[in-house]
Amino acid sequence: MPDIKPLPGYLVQRFHGWKATSYQENKAWFRRLAASGQHPRAMVISCCDSRVHVTSIFGADEGEFFIHRNIANLVPPYNPDGEYHGTSAAVEYAVTALGVAHIVVLGHSNCGGVKGCHDMCCGQAPELELKSSFVGRWMDILRPGYQQVRNLPPEAQLQALEKQAVLISIKNLMSFPFIRTAVKEERLTLHALWTNTGEGEVEQYDPETDLFVTL
């Protein structure tokens, strides 16, 4: 067995604080959720970045969102090859089992994964080019986005690539047959968002103007 350690004390204290306040004040609601199962209306695909707090941004309660987080909020193309596909599995479950009505892809400012992809594509991160790099191979999904932003001024490339990560993920979502069907039948809508974590702003992609506009 691995050398598993007890939970750090500060997390234990925070748990007891939550149990004594939030849980006690909403015990009936938590028990109802546990008994009735989850029925989220939306799936949110966001970055693992600790600064991106999806439920806080949208004021969501427990049970409202089915949330999947990964490096740079990326969705790979549909590829049923029998290998391990955590993001694809989460998408499949959300659409075919939970029947969510919306999928939101949420990108964010100062994304470390996107910067890694940018550096890799510029030849400044050779360690990410190694076949053994999980991050590098995951960021290969975003390589086409770099081609879209490489001619922009250097100071604009990273933010533009963060938004490309969202749009590429939306495009890849549409490569899943069950998503195409659900969208065509108007049982599912896809949404492309980007948040500036420092300014507390959220921008939404407008396909008519091909721009992200502030909500």
N, C-alpha and C positions, 0 to 999 in steps of 0.2 A: 504493500500500500504506500502511496505517496505520503510525504511528511506534512500532514495537514495540521495547521495551527489554529488555536481559538481565535474568534473574531476580535479585532482590535477594540479596546475598551470604549473609545469614543463612539463607535458604531453601536455597541451594546447599549450605551446610555441613550443614544438617539432613538433606538428602537423602543426602549422602555418609555421614553417621553411620548412617542407616537401612540403607543398602546394605551397610555394613560389619558391621552387627550383626544386626538383625532378618531382613534378607533372607538373609544368609549362613547364619544358623542354621536357617532354614526354607526353603532353596532348593528342596528336593524338593517341598515342599508348594505353593509358588508355581508351580512348573513343572507340577505336576499340575493345579492350578486352571486354568492357561492352556491346557493341552491338552484338558481334559475339558469346559470351558465352565462357566457358572454354573448352580447348582441351588439357589437360596435357598429356604428354607422359608417366609419371611415377607417382606412388604413393609412398610416403615415410612415413613409420611408425617410429616415433622417440619418445624419452622421453620428458616429460614436462620440464625437467631440463633447466633452463634459459641459461646455458652455451653451450647448443647444438643448433647451429644456422645453420640449414640445408641449407638455401638458400645461406648463405655466403660460406659454405664449398664447394659447387658445383658451385658457381658463377651463380646462377639461377635468372632469371627475373620473374616478375609477370606472372602468367599463365602457367609456366613450370611444377610445381609440385603440385600434390594434396597431402597435408600434413595432417597427423593425428598424434596427440601427446597424450600420456597417461603415467601413471607411469610405468617406466622401459620398455617402448616400447614393451609391451606384446600384443599378439593376443590370445584370448581364443579359445578353440575348438569350432567347429560348434555345436550350440545348439539352434535350433529353438523352444524355449519353450514359446514364446509369451511375454517374459519379456523385460526389457530395456537392449539393447546391443549396446552401442555407437560405439565401435570399429568394431564390426561385421557389423553394418549398414554402416560405412564408407567404409569398404572393399567391401561390396556388391555394393554400389553406384559407387565406383571407377572402378570395373570390369564390371558390367552389364550395367551401364548407361554411364559412361565416356569412357569405353573401353581402359583403360590404358594398355600399352605394358609391363610395368615393375612394380613390387612391390619391394621396398627396405626396409628391416628392419635394422635400424641403432641403435646399442647399443653404449654405451660410458663409459669412465673411471669414477671412483668415483661416481657411480650411487647410490643415496640415497635409492631408492626403492629396488634395489638389496641388498644393505646392510641390509635393514629392513628385507627382506626375509631370509637372512643369519642368522641374529640375532634371528628371530622367530624360524627358524628350529633348532638353537642351544639352544633354551630355554632361550634366553637372552632378549626377547621382549614379555612378557606375554600379554601386552596390544594389541598386534597385533593378538593374538589368540582369542580374543573376537569376537563373532558373529557380534557385532555391529561395528567392525572395517572395514570400506570400504577398507582401504589400505591392511589390513591383508588378507581379503578374495580375493582381487585382486591378491595379491602375492602368493596365493595358486597355481596359474597357474604355478609358477616357482618352486614349491616344488620338482618335479622330477629332476630338474637341480641340486638341492643341493645334491641329492644322487649321482650324477656323480662327484662332486668335493669334497665331504666331506673327502676323504682320501688323498687329496693333502696337501702339507705344508700349514700352516695357512696363510702365507703371499701371497700365490698364489690363495687362494680360491675365493676371491672377484672378481678378474679380470676374472677368469675362469667362475664364475657364471654369470657375465655380458655377456659373450659370449654364455653361455647356454641360457640366456634369448632370444637372437637372434635366436638360433637354434630351441628352443622350439616354438617360434612364427612362424618360417618357417614351422615346422612340423604341427602346428595347422592350418596354412593357407591351407595346402593341405587336411585338413579334410572338407573344404567347397566344395560341389559338383561343383559349377560353376567355382571355381578356378582349380580344378583337370581337368575339361573339357578344360578350356582355355589353361592350360599348355600342356595337351596332344595334342591339336590341334595347338600348337606352336603360339598361339596368345598372350601368357603371359609368362614372365620369372620372377623368384624369385631370390633375391639377399640378401646375409647376410653380413652386414658390422659392424665394431666396430671402434669407433674413440677414440683416446687418446687426450682429449681436451687440456691438458697441452703441449703436444709435437706437436700438429698440424698434427698428422698422422691418416691415415685411413687404416684399415686392412680388407681384404676380405676373406671369408671362401672358402677354396678349398676342395671340397668333395673328391678328389682323395687322398689327404694327410691327410684329417680330421684335418686341421690346418687353422688358420687365418694368412694370409700372407699380408705384407705391400704392398699397391698399389705403 
